[in-house]
Amino acid sequence: MAKLQERIRYFWKESRRVFLVTKKPNWATYKKAAKITGLGILLIGLIGMLIRIIGILILGG
């Protein structure tokens, strides 16, 4: 039981430290992150579509 309390205390201490260090992003940072995320989703979709098309061409639809 003491070990569990120690782990919970450590987790709480580390979580508090992270919350103190982080800050809310400004609008420009948010827009940049949204653009990068959208680009990543688009890229993964395009790669999947190309793999699907190649599979159809090789195996015959």
All heavy atoms as TSV, in Angstrom:
chain	resi	resn	atom	element	x	y	z
A	1	MET	N	N	0.817	-1.196	0.000
A	1	MET	CA	C	0.000	0.000	0.000
A	1	MET	C	C	0.863	1.262	0.000
A	1	MET	O	O	0.527	2.230	-0.652
A	1	MET	CB	C	-0.926	-0.030	1.227
A	1	MET	CG	C	-1.931	1.082	1.239
A	1	MET	SD	S	-3.111	0.818	-0.080
A	1	MET	CE	C	-4.271	2.063	0.278
A	2	ALA	N	N	1.966	1.209	0.723
A	2	ALA	CA	C	2.855	2.372	0.774
A	2	ALA	C	C	3.464	2.643	-0.596
A	2	ALA	O	O	3.667	3.800	-0.968
A	2	ALA	CB	C	3.946	2.155	1.819
A	3	LYS	N	N	3.736	1.569	-1.324
A	3	LYS	CA	C	4.316	1.736	-2.658
A	3	LYS	C	C	3.314	2.404	-3.609
A	3	LYS	O	O	3.684	3.260	-4.413
A	3	LYS	CB	C	4.756	0.381	-3.203
A	3	LYS	CG	C	5.561	0.489	-4.458
A	3	LYS	CD	C	6.174	-0.833	-4.839
A	3	LYS	CE	C	7.108	-0.622	-6.005
A	3	LYS	NZ	N	7.884	-1.792	-6.319
A	4	LEU	N	N	2.055	2.030	-3.478
A	4	LEU	CA	C	1.020	2.652	-4.304
A	4	LEU	C	C	0.896	4.140	-3.984
A	4	LEU	O	O	0.810	4.971	-4.890
A	4	LEU	CB	C	-0.322	1.949	-4.091
A	4	LEU	CG	C	-1.515	2.535	-4.851
A	4	LEU	CD1	C	-1.276	2.439	-6.359
A	4	LEU	CD2	C	-2.789	1.824	-4.460
A	5	GLN	N	N	0.913	4.480	-2.710
A	5	GLN	CA	C	0.829	5.895	-2.317
A	5	GLN	C	C	2.037	6.667	-2.837
A	5	GLN	O	O	1.900	7.802	-3.284
A	5	GLN	CB	C	0.747	6.020	-0.796
A	5	GLN	CG	C	-0.579	5.600	-0.235
A	5	GLN	CD	C	-0.594	5.654	1.275
A	5	GLN	OE1	O	0.449	5.718	1.924
A	5	GLN	NE2	N	-1.796	5.610	1.842
A	6	GLU	N	N	3.195	6.042	-2.820
A	6	GLU	CA	C	4.402	6.690	-3.321
A	6	GLU	C	C	4.292	6.932	-4.827
A	6	GLU	O	O	4.657	7.999	-5.320
A	6	GLU	CB	C	5.611	5.795	-3.009
A	6	GLU	CG	C	6.929	6.383	-3.424
A	6	GLU	CD	C	8.078	5.442	-3.097
A	6	GLU	OE1	O	8.054	4.835	-2.011
A	6	GLU	OE2	O	8.978	5.323	-3.957
A	7	ARG	N	N	3.766	5.947	-5.548
A	7	ARG	CA	C	3.601	6.103	-7.002
A	7	ARG	C	C	2.585	7.193	-7.325
A	7	ARG	O	O	2.784	7.986	-8.251
A	7	ARG	CB	C	3.177	4.773	-7.618
A	7	ARG	CG	C	4.323	3.756	-7.629
A	7	ARG	CD	C	3.902	2.411	-8.116
A	7	ARG	NE	N	3.366	2.479	-9.465
A	7	ARG	CZ	C	2.726	1.491	-10.065
A	7	ARG	NH1	N	2.531	0.353	-9.426
A	7	ARG	NH2	N	2.268	1.621	-11.287
A	8	ILE	N	N	1.491	7.237	-6.559
A	8	ILE	CA	C	0.476	8.267	-6.786
A	8	ILE	C	C	1.059	9.641	-6.483
A	8	ILE	O	O	0.842	10.601	-7.238
A	8	ILE	CB	C	-0.780	7.983	-5.932
A	8	ILE	CG1	C	-1.487	6.741	-6.462
A	8	ILE	CG2	C	-1.718	9.185	-5.937
A	8	ILE	CD1	C	-2.622	6.253	-5.579
A	9	ARG	N	N	1.808	9.753	-5.412
A	9	ARG	CA	C	2.428	11.028	-5.038
A	9	ARG	C	C	3.408	11.486	-6.125
A	9	ARG	O	O	3.440	12.657	-6.498
A	9	ARG	CB	C	3.127	10.889	-3.692
A	9	ARG	CG	C	3.495	12.206	-3.066
A	9	ARG	CD	C	4.004	12.051	-1.638
A	9	ARG	NE	N	2.878	11.720	-0.759
A	9	ARG	CZ	C	2.857	10.707	0.087
A	9	ARG	NH1	N	3.884	9.901	0.211
A	9	ARG	NH2	N	1.804	10.484	0.847
A	10	TYR	N	N	4.206	10.549	-6.641
A	10	TYR	CA	C	5.155	10.871	-7.704
A	10	TYR	C	C	4.418	11.326	-8.961
A	10	TYR	O	O	4.798	12.319	-9.588
A	10	TYR	CB	C	6.038	9.656	-8.012
A	10	TYR	CG	C	6.973	9.869	-9.166
A	10	TYR	CD1	C	8.110	10.648	-9.020
A	10	TYR	CD2	C	6.722	9.301	-10.405
A	10	TYR	CE1	C	8.975	10.858	-10.082
A	10	TYR	CE2	C	7.570	9.500	-11.474
A	10	TYR	CZ	C	8.703	10.272	-11.301
A	10	TYR	OH	O	9.541	10.479	-12.352
A	11	PHE	N	N	3.360	10.602	-9.331
A	11	PHE	CA	C	2.574	10.972	-10.510
A	11	PHE	C	C	1.984	12.368	-10.339
A	11	PHE	O	O	2.029	13.181	-11.262
A	11	PHE	CB	C	1.457	9.953	-10.747
A	11	PHE	CG	C	0.526	10.336	-11.859
A	11	PHE	CD1	C	0.905	10.198	-13.179
A	11	PHE	CD2	C	-0.729	10.861	-11.576
A	11	PHE	CE1	C	0.052	10.567	-14.207
A	11	PHE	CE2	C	-1.590	11.228	-12.591
A	11	PHE	CZ	C	-1.197	11.079	-13.913
A	12	TRP	N	N	1.438	12.661	-9.179
A	12	TRP	CA	C	0.839	13.969	-8.916
A	12	TRP	C	C	1.892	15.073	-9.014
A	12	TRP	O	O	1.655	16.125	-9.596
A	12	TRP	CB	C	0.163	13.976	-7.536
A	12	TRP	CG	C	-0.452	15.288	-7.219
A	12	TRP	CD1	C	0.026	16.233	-6.380
A	12	TRP	CD2	C	-1.645	15.834	-7.774
A	12	TRP	NE1	N	-0.790	17.319	-6.352
A	12	TRP	CE2	C	-1.838	17.106	-7.214
A	12	TRP	CE3	C	-2.575	15.372	-8.693
A	12	TRP	CZ2	C	-2.911	17.911	-7.531
A	12	TRP	CZ3	C	-3.652	16.186	-9.013
A	12	TRP	CH2	C	-3.811	17.420	-8.443
A	13	LYS	N	N	3.071	14.819	-8.454
A	13	LYS	CA	C	4.158	15.799	-8.481
A	13	LYS	C	C	4.590	16.083	-9.925
A	13	LYS	O	O	4.756	17.239	-10.323
A	13	LYS	CB	C	5.330	15.269	-7.664
A	13	LYS	CG	C	6.490	16.206	-7.571
A	13	LYS	CD	C	7.606	15.592	-6.735
A	13	LYS	CE	C	8.831	16.470	-6.746
A	13	LYS	NZ	N	9.944	15.857	-6.020
A	14	GLU	N	N	4.768	15.021	-10.708
A	14	GLU	CA	C	5.175	15.204	-12.102
A	14	GLU	C	C	4.081	15.879	-12.928
A	14	GLU	O	O	4.367	16.739	-13.761
A	14	GLU	CB	C	5.548	13.855	-12.730
A	14	GLU	CG	C	6.829	13.279	-12.195
A	14	GLU	CD	C	8.034	14.142	-12.506
A	14	GLU	OE1	O	8.201	14.538	-13.668
A	14	GLU	OE2	O	8.804	14.436	-11.576
A	15	SER	N	N	2.834	15.520	-12.708
A	15	SER	CA	C	1.730	16.135	-13.435
A	15	SER	C	C	1.648	17.624	-13.116
A	15	SER	O	O	1.450	18.451	-14.006
A	15	SER	CB	C	0.410	15.467	-13.073
A	15	SER	OG	O	0.432	14.113	-13.447
A	16	ARG	N	N	1.803	17.965	-11.861
A	16	ARG	CA	C	1.757	19.371	-11.450
A	16	ARG	C	C	2.887	20.156	-12.116
A	16	ARG	O	O	2.688	21.273	-12.584
A	16	ARG	CB	C	1.869	19.466	-9.936
A	16	ARG	CG	C	1.682	20.850	-9.423
A	16	ARG	CD	C	1.504	20.841	-7.909
A	16	ARG	NE	N	1.317	22.187	-7.439
A	16	ARG	CZ	C	2.240	22.872	-6.769
A	16	ARG	NH1	N	3.374	22.311	-6.455
A	16	ARG	NH2	N	1.999	24.105	-6.394
A	17	ARG	N	N	4.069	19.550	-12.176
A	17	ARG	CA	C	5.215	20.204	-12.812
A	17	ARG	C	C	4.927	20.478	-14.294
A	17	ARG	O	O	5.211	21.563	-14.805
A	17	ARG	CB	C	6.463	19.326	-12.672
A	17	ARG	CG	C	7.735	19.973	-13.203
A	17	ARG	CD	C	8.927	19.056	-13.001
A	17	ARG	NE	N	8.832	17.842	-13.779
A	17	ARG	CZ	C	9.189	17.742	-15.062
A	17	ARG	NH1	N	9.632	18.791	-15.715
A	17	ARG	NH2	N	9.083	16.587	-15.691
A	18	VAL	N	N	4.346	19.511	-14.968
A	18	VAL	CA	C	4.024	19.680	-16.389
A	18	VAL	C	C	2.993	20.795	-16.575
A	18	VAL	O	O	3.127	21.656	-17.450
A	18	VAL	CB	C	3.513	18.352	-16.993
A	18	VAL	CG1	C	2.924	18.573	-18.371
A	18	VAL	CG2	C	4.631	17.342	-17.059
A	19	PHE	N	N	1.955	20.811	-15.738
A	19	PHE	CA	C	0.934	21.850	-15.855
A	19	PHE	C	C	1.489	23.237	-15.579
A	19	PHE	O	O	1.048	24.222	-16.163
A	19	PHE	CB	C	-0.240	21.566	-14.923
A	19	PHE	CG	C	-1.145	20.488	-15.430
A	19	PHE	CD1	C	-1.423	19.381	-14.651
A	19	PHE	CD2	C	-1.702	20.558	-16.693
A	19	PHE	CE1	C	-2.255	18.376	-15.112
A	19	PHE	CE2	C	-2.531	19.561	-17.173
A	19	PHE	CZ	C	-2.803	18.467	-16.373
A	20	LEU	N	N	2.473	23.352	-14.713
A	20	LEU	CA	C	3.072	24.649	-14.418
A	20	LEU	C	C	3.934	25.150	-15.577
A	20	LEU	O	O	4.055	26.350	-15.794
A	20	LEU	CB	C	3.899	24.585	-13.135
A	20	LEU	CG	C	3.113	24.431	-11.839
A	20	LEU	CD1	C	4.066	24.228	-10.663
A	20	LEU	CD2	C	2.217	25.640	-11.596
A	21	VAL	N	N	4.540	24.214	-16.307
A	21	VAL	CA	C	5.435	24.584	-17.406
A	21	VAL	C	C	4.654	24.920	-18.682
A	21	VAL	O	O	5.035	25.811	-19.435
A	21	VAL	CB	C	6.455	23.451	-17.674
A	21	VAL	CG1	C	7.260	23.719	-18.927
A	21	VAL	CG2	C	7.371	23.293	-16.483
A	22	THR	N	N	3.550	24.220	-18.918
A	22	THR	CA	C	2.809	24.417	-20.162
A	22	THR	C	C	2.026	25.722	-20.134
A	22	THR	O	O	1.738	26.277	-19.084
A	22	THR	CB	C	1.829	23.257	-20.408
A	22	THR	OG1	O	0.925	23.161	-19.313
A	22	THR	CG2	C	2.560	21.960	-20.600
A	23	LYS	N	N	1.695	26.195	-21.333
A	23	LYS	CA	C	0.881	27.404	-21.453
A	23	LYS	C	C	-0.064	27.244	-22.637
A	23	LYS	O	O	0.165	26.418	-23.526
A	23	LYS	CB	C	1.750	28.639	-21.626
A	23	LYS	CG	C	2.619	28.608	-22.867
A	23	LYS	CD	C	3.447	29.851	-22.981
A	23	LYS	CE	C	4.304	29.754	-24.242
A	23	LYS	NZ	N	5.085	30.934	-24.463
A	24	LYS	N	N	-1.087	28.026	-22.645
A	24	LYS	CA	C	-2.068	27.977	-23.723
A	24	LYS	C	C	-1.443	28.564	-24.991
A	24	LYS	O	O	-0.855	29.640	-24.947
A	24	LYS	CB	C	-3.293	28.787	-23.309
A	24	LYS	CG	C	-4.427	28.717	-24.284
A	24	LYS	CD	C	-5.623	29.475	-23.751
A	24	LYS	CE	C	-6.744	29.439	-24.757
A	24	LYS	NZ	N	-7.903	30.180	-24.290
A	25	PRO	N	N	-1.574	27.861	-26.124
A	25	PRO	CA	C	-0.974	28.391	-27.356
A	25	PRO	C	C	-1.734	29.610	-27.862
A	25	PRO	O	O	-2.940	29.738	-27.666
A	25	PRO	CB	C	-1.100	27.221	-28.342
A	25	PRO	CG	C	-2.220	26.402	-27.819
A	25	PRO	CD	C	-2.217	26.576	-26.333
A	26	ASN	N	N	-0.993	30.487	-28.523
A	26	ASN	CA	C	-1.665	31.638	-29.133
A	26	ASN	C	C	-2.292	31.200	-30.460
A	26	ASN	O	O	-2.131	30.064	-30.902
A	26	ASN	CB	C	-0.692	32.804	-29.309
A	26	ASN	CG	C	0.479	32.461	-30.201
A	26	ASN	OD1	O	0.461	31.463	-30.908
A	26	ASN	ND2	N	1.509	33.270	-30.162
A	27	TRP	N	N	-3.026	32.097	-31.092
A	27	TRP	CA	C	-3.776	31.743	-32.287
A	27	TRP	C	C	-2.863	31.305	-33.432
A	27	TRP	O	O	-3.174	30.357	-34.165
A	27	TRP	CB	C	-4.654	32.917	-32.702
A	27	TRP	CG	C	-5.550	32.608	-33.855
A	27	TRP	CD1	C	-5.521	33.161	-35.085
A	27	TRP	CD2	C	-6.617	31.636	-33.890
A	27	TRP	NE1	N	-6.488	32.610	-35.884
A	27	TRP	CE2	C	-7.171	31.677	-35.176
A	27	TRP	CE3	C	-7.141	30.761	-32.959
A	27	TRP	CZ2	C	-8.235	30.866	-35.553
A	27	TRP	CZ3	C	-8.196	29.947	-33.339
A	27	TRP	CH2	C	-8.731	30.009	-34.619
A	28	ALA	N	N	-1.716	31.953	-33.598
A	28	ALA	CA	C	-0.800	31.598	-34.685
A	28	ALA	C	C	-0.251	30.180	-34.486
A	28	ALA	O	O	-0.166	29.408	-35.450
A	28	ALA	CB	C	0.343	32.600	-34.756
A	29	THR	N	N	0.102	29.847	-33.276
A	29	THR	CA	C	0.598	28.502	-32.988
A	29	THR	C	C	-0.485	27.467	-33.231
A	29	THR	O	O	-0.230	26.394	-33.782
A	29	THR	CB	C	1.092	28.421	-31.531
A	29	THR	OG1	O	2.056	29.447	-31.316
A	29	THR	CG2	C	1.721	27.079	-31.245
A	30	TYR	N	N	-1.699	27.782	-32.821
A	30	TYR	CA	C	-2.816	26.866	-33.028
A	30	TYR	C	C	-3.060	26.635	-34.518
A	30	TYR	O	O	-3.253	25.497	-34.955
A	30	TYR	CB	C	-4.079	27.422	-32.364
A	30	TYR	CG	C	-5.278	26.554	-32.568
A	30	TYR	CD1	C	-5.454	25.389	-31.831
A	30	TYR	CD2	C	-6.240	26.869	-33.518
A	30	TYR	CE1	C	-6.549	24.576	-32.026
A	30	TYR	CE2	C	-7.341	26.060	-33.728
A	30	TYR	CZ	C	-7.487	24.928	-32.980
A	30	TYR	OH	O	-8.561	24.122	-33.193
A	31	LYS	N	N	-3.054	27.704	-35.308
A	31	LYS	CA	C	-3.270	27.573	-36.756
A	31	LYS	C	C	-2.170	26.735	-37.400
A	31	LYS	O	O	-2.435	25.892	-38.253
A	31	LYS	CB	C	-3.346	28.945	-37.414
A	31	LYS	CG	C	-4.665	29.623	-37.208
A	31	LYS	CD	C	-4.876	30.950	-37.901
A	31	LYS	CE	C	-3.859	31.447	-38.829
A	31	LYS	NZ	N	-4.147	32.770	-39.395
A	32	LYS	N	N	-0.924	26.951	-36.972
A	32	LYS	CA	C	0.187	26.192	-37.534
A	32	LYS	C	C	0.033	24.706	-37.207
A	32	LYS	O	O	0.222	23.845	-38.074
A	32	LYS	CB	C	1.512	26.713	-36.986
A	32	LYS	CG	C	2.723	26.089	-37.646
A	32	LYS	CD	C	4.022	26.580	-37.047
A	32	LYS	CE	C	4.215	28.042	-37.308
A	32	LYS	NZ	N	5.547	28.514	-36.856
A	33	ALA	N	N	-0.326	24.392	-35.972
A	33	ALA	CA	C	-0.514	22.998	-35.577
A	33	ALA	C	C	-1.674	22.368	-36.348
A	33	ALA	O	O	-1.600	21.204	-36.758
A	33	ALA	CB	C	-0.756	22.906	-34.071
A	34	ALA	N	N	-2.745	23.128	-36.564
A	34	ALA	CA	C	-3.895	22.610	-37.311
A	34	ALA	C	C	-3.510	22.342	-38.768
A	34	ALA	O	O	-3.916	21.320	-39.343
A	34	ALA	CB	C	-5.053	23.589	-37.230
A	35	LYS	N	N	-2.727	23.222	-39.365
A	35	LYS	CA	C	-2.292	23.023	-40.747
A	35	LYS	C	C	-1.399	21.791	-40.875
A	35	LYS	O	O	-1.551	20.984	-41.795
A	35	LYS	CB	C	-1.531	24.252	-41.243
A	35	LYS	CG	C	-2.411	25.430	-41.560
A	35	LYS	CD	C	-1.581	26.605	-42.033
A	35	LYS	CE	C	-2.429	27.826	-42.251
A	35	LYS	NZ	N	-1.617	28.992	-42.652
A	36	ILE	N	N	-0.462	21.636	-39.951
A	36	ILE	CA	C	0.439	20.481	-39.993
A	36	ILE	C	C	-0.346	19.184	-39.800
A	36	ILE	O	O	-0.111	18.187	-40.495
A	36	ILE	CB	C	1.552	20.628	-38.935
A	36	ILE	CG1	C	2.475	21.777	-39.327
A	36	ILE	CG2	C	2.333	19.334	-38.763
A	36	ILE	CD1	C	3.462	22.175	-38.255
A	37	THR	N	N	-1.295	19.194	-38.871
A	37	THR	CA	C	-2.115	18.010	-38.634
A	37	THR	C	C	-2.948	17.673	-39.866
A	37	THR	O	O	-3.033	16.521	-40.287
A	37	THR	CB	C	-3.025	18.232	-37.418
A	37	THR	OG1	O	-2.214	18.543	-36.288
A	37	THR	CG2	C	-3.867	17.008	-37.129
A	38	GLY	N	N	-3.566	18.678	-40.459
A	38	GLY	CA	C	-4.363	18.465	-41.666
A	38	GLY	C	C	-3.524	17.934	-42.811
A	38	GLY	O	O	-3.945	17.038	-43.547
A	39	LEU	N	N	-2.325	18.476	-42.958
A	39	LEU	CA	C	-1.423	18.015	-44.011
A	39	LEU	C	C	-1.032	16.554	-43.787
A	39	LEU	O	O	-0.983	15.765	-44.732
A	39	LEU	CB	C	-0.173	18.898	-44.061
A	39	LEU	CG	C	0.817	18.628	-45.173
A	39	LEU	CD1	C	0.172	18.860	-46.532
A	39	LEU	CD2	C	2.042	19.517	-45.011
A	40	GLY	N	N	-0.793	16.195	-42.536
A	40	GLY	CA	C	-0.454	14.811	-42.214
A	40	GLY	C	C	-1.594	13.863	-42.534
A	40	GLY	O	O	-1.387	12.788	-43.092
A	41	ILE	N	N	-2.819	14.255	-42.178
A	41	ILE	CA	C	-3.989	13.425	-42.479
A	41	ILE	C	C	-4.154	13.268	-43.983
A	41	ILE	O	O	-4.423	12.171	-44.489
A	41	ILE	CB	C	-5.249	14.035	-41.837
A	41	ILE	CG1	C	-5.175	13.910	-40.318
A	41	ILE	CG2	C	-6.523	13.374	-42.363
A	41	ILE	CD1	C	-6.250	14.686	-39.581
A	42	LEU	N	N	-3.996	14.357	-44.714
A	42	LEU	CA	C	-4.105	14.321	-46.172
A	42	LEU	C	C	-3.039	13.414	-46.782
A	42	LEU	O	O	-3.335	12.597	-47.659
A	42	LEU	CB	C	-3.983	15.742	-46.737
A	42	LEU	CG	C	-4.167	15.900	-48.226
A	42	LEU	CD1	C	-5.610	15.570	-48.611
A	42	LEU	CD2	C	-3.822	17.315	-48.646
A	43	LEU	N	N	-1.816	13.527	-46.281
A	43	LEU	CA	C	-0.720	12.710	-46.802
A	43	LEU	C	C	-0.964	11.225	-46.548
A	43	LEU	O	O	-0.777	10.386	-47.441
A	43	LEU	CB	C	0.600	13.148	-46.165
A	43	LEU	CG	C	1.866	12.503	-46.677
A	43	LEU	CD1	C	2.068	12.824	-48.153
A	43	LEU	CD2	C	3.053	12.984	-45.878
A	44	ILE	N	N	-1.405	10.879	-45.356
A	44	ILE	CA	C	-1.698	9.478	-45.041
A	44	ILE	C	C	-2.841	8.962	-45.914
A	44	ILE	O	O	-2.799	7.834	-46.405
A	44	ILE	CB	C	-2.020	9.325	-43.542
A	44	ILE	CG1	C	-0.754	9.540	-42.719
A	44	ILE	CG2	C	-2.610	7.949	-43.249
A	44	ILE	CD1	C	-0.997	9.625	-41.238
A	45	GLY	N	N	-3.840	9.782	-46.146
A	45	GLY	CA	C	-4.943	9.395	-47.020
A	45	GLY	C	C	-4.497	9.159	-48.450
A	45	GLY	O	O	-4.916	8.192	-49.098
A	46	LEU	N	N	-3.632	10.042	-48.943
A	46	LEU	CA	C	-3.129	9.880	-50.307
A	46	LEU	C	C	-2.285	8.610	-50.442
A	46	LEU	O	O	-2.390	7.891	-51.447
A	46	LEU	CB	C	-2.311	11.101	-50.720
A	46	LEU	CG	C	-3.120	12.358	-51.023
A	46	LEU	CD1	C	-2.186	13.540	-51.265
A	46	LEU	CD2	C	-4.007	12.140	-52.227
A	47	ILE	N	N	-1.460	8.340	-49.461
A	47	ILE	CA	C	-0.648	7.118	-49.492
A	47	ILE	C	C	-1.557	5.883	-49.488
A	47	ILE	O	O	-1.352	4.935	-50.261
A	47	ILE	CB	C	0.345	7.084	-48.310
A	47	ILE	CG1	C	1.416	8.158	-48.508
A	47	ILE	CG2	C	0.987	5.709	-48.164
A	47	ILE	CD1	C	2.308	8.368	-47.310
A	48	GLY	N	N	-2.580	5.897	-48.650
A	48	GLY	CA	C	-3.527	4.785	-48.621
A	48	GLY	C	C	-4.247	4.603	-49.943
A	48	GLY	O	O	-4.456	3.483	-50.409
A	49	MET	N	N	-4.641	5.727	-50.557
A	49	MET	CA	C	-5.334	5.661	-51.833
A	49	MET	C	C	-4.411	5.101	-52.923
A	49	MET	O	O	-4.828	4.273	-53.738
A	49	MET	CB	C	-5.834	7.047	-52.241
A	49	MET	CG	C	-6.721	7.035	-53.476
A	49	MET	SD	S	-7.382	8.648	-53.895
A	49	MET	CE	C	-5.933	9.452	-54.530
A	50	LEU	N	N	-3.148	5.538	-52.918
A	50	LEU	CA	C	-2.202	5.021	-53.912
A	50	LEU	C	C	-1.970	3.527	-53.727
A	50	LEU	O	O	-1.911	2.777	-54.715
A	50	LEU	CB	C	-0.871	5.776	-53.813
A	50	LEU	CG	C	-0.884	7.201	-54.342
A	50	LEU	CD1	C	0.450	7.883	-54.057
A	50	LEU	CD2	C	-1.166	7.209	-55.832
A	51	ILE	N	N	-1.845	3.079	-52.493
A	51	ILE	CA	C	-1.674	1.647	-52.237
A	51	ILE	C	C	-2.892	0.880	-52.732
A	51	ILE	O	O	-2.773	-0.193	-53.337
A	51	ILE	CB	C	-1.418	1.398	-50.738
A	51	ILE	CG1	C	-0.035	1.938	-50.357
A	51	ILE	CG2	C	-1.531	-0.085	-50.399
A	51	ILE	CD1	C	0.251	1.921	-48.886
A	52	ARG	N	N	-4.070	1.430	-52.484
A	52	ARG	CA	C	-5.312	0.783	-52.944
A	52	ARG	C	C	-5.370	0.699	-54.465
A	52	ARG	O	O	-5.706	-0.336	-55.034
A	52	ARG	CB	C	-6.519	1.566	-52.394
A	52	ARG	CG	C	-7.833	1.065	-52.843
A	52	ARG	CD	C	-8.228	-0.161	-52.081
A	52	ARG	NE	N	-9.607	-0.493	-52.421
A	52	ARG	CZ	C	-10.044	-1.718	-52.483
A	52	ARG	NH1	N	-9.287	-2.723	-52.153
A	52	ARG	NH2	N	-11.288	-1.948	-52.831
A	53	ILE	N	N	-5.015	1.779	-55.150
A	53	ILE	CA	C	-5.038	1.794	-56.622
A	53	ILE	C	C	-4.029	0.802	-57.177
A	53	ILE	O	O	-4.312	0.062	-58.119
A	53	ILE	CB	C	-4.781	3.224	-57.144
A	53	ILE	CG1	C	-5.987	4.116	-56.843
A	53	ILE	CG2	C	-4.490	3.218	-58.645
A	53	ILE	CD1	C	-5.765	5.577	-57.147
A	54	ILE	N	N	-2.828	0.776	-56.599
A	54	ILE	CA	C	-1.800	-0.175	-57.055
A	54	ILE	C	C	-2.289	-1.609	-56.831
A	54	ILE	O	O	-2.096	-2.470	-57.700
A	54	ILE	CB	C	-0.456	0.103	-56.349
A	54	ILE	CG1	C	0.116	1.426	-56.838
A	54	ILE	CG2	C	0.530	-1.037	-56.586
A	54	ILE	CD1	C	1.316	1.912	-56.042
A	55	GLY	N	N	-2.903	-1.864	-55.701
A	55	GLY	CA	C	-3.446	-3.202	-55.431
A	55	GLY	C	C	-4.500	-3.604	-56.438
A	55	GLY	O	O	-4.546	-4.748	-56.894
A	56	ILE	N	N	-5.381	-2.662	-56.789
A	56	ILE	CA	C	-6.424	-2.944	-57.780
A	56	ILE	C	C	-5.797	-3.229	-59.148
A	56	ILE	O	O	-6.205	-4.144	-59.857
A	56	ILE	CB	C	-7.427	-1.787	-57.865
A	56	ILE	CG1	C	-8.287	-1.744	-56.587
A	56	ILE	CG2	C	-8.319	-1.903	-59.083
A	56	ILE	CD1	C	-9.174	-0.527	-56.472
A	57	LEU	N	N	-4.789	-2.441	-59.510
A	57	LEU	CA	C	-4.138	-2.636	-60.809
A	57	LEU	C	C	-3.384	-3.961	-60.870
A	57	LEU	O	O	-3.374	-4.636	-61.908
A	57	LEU	CB	C	-3.199	-1.469	-61.113
A	57	LEU	CG	C	-3.863	-0.121	-61.372
A	57	LEU	CD1	C	-2.805	0.960	-61.527
A	57	LEU	CD2	C	-4.745	-0.186	-62.604
A	58	ILE	N	N	-2.736	-4.346	-59.795
A	58	ILE	CA	C	-1.951	-5.588	-59.780
A	58	ILE	C	C	-2.871	-6.808	-59.697
A	58	ILE	O	O	-2.705	-7.762	-60.458
A	58	ILE	CB	C	-0.961	-5.585	-58.604
A	58	ILE	CG1	C	0.142	-4.559	-58.859
A	58	ILE	CG2	C	-0.344	-6.964	-58.401
A	58	ILE	CD1	C	1.113	-4.377	-57.716
A	59	LEU	N	N	-3.834	-6.789	-58.789
A	59	LEU	CA	C	-4.696	-7.945	-58.581
A	59	LEU	C	C	-5.876	-7.983	-59.553
A	59	LEU	O	O	-6.514	-9.023	-59.709
A	59	LEU	CB	C	-5.216	-7.981	-57.140
A	59	LEU	CG	C	-4.138	-8.083	-56.051
A	59	LEU	CD1	C	-4.767	-7.985	-54.685
A	59	LEU	CD2	C	-3.380	-9.392	-56.202
A	60	GLY	N	N	-6.172	-6.872	-60.142
A	60	GLY	CA	C	-7.314	-6.805	-61.053
A	60	GLY	C	C	-8.604	-6.741	-60.296
A	60	GLY	O	O	-8.999	-7.679	-59.630
A	61	GLY	N	N	-9.243	-5.622	-60.360
A	61	GLY	CA	C	-10.382	-5.235	-59.631
A	61	GLY	C	C	-11.505	-6.081	-59.327
A	61	GLY	O	O	-12.375	-5.958	-58.636
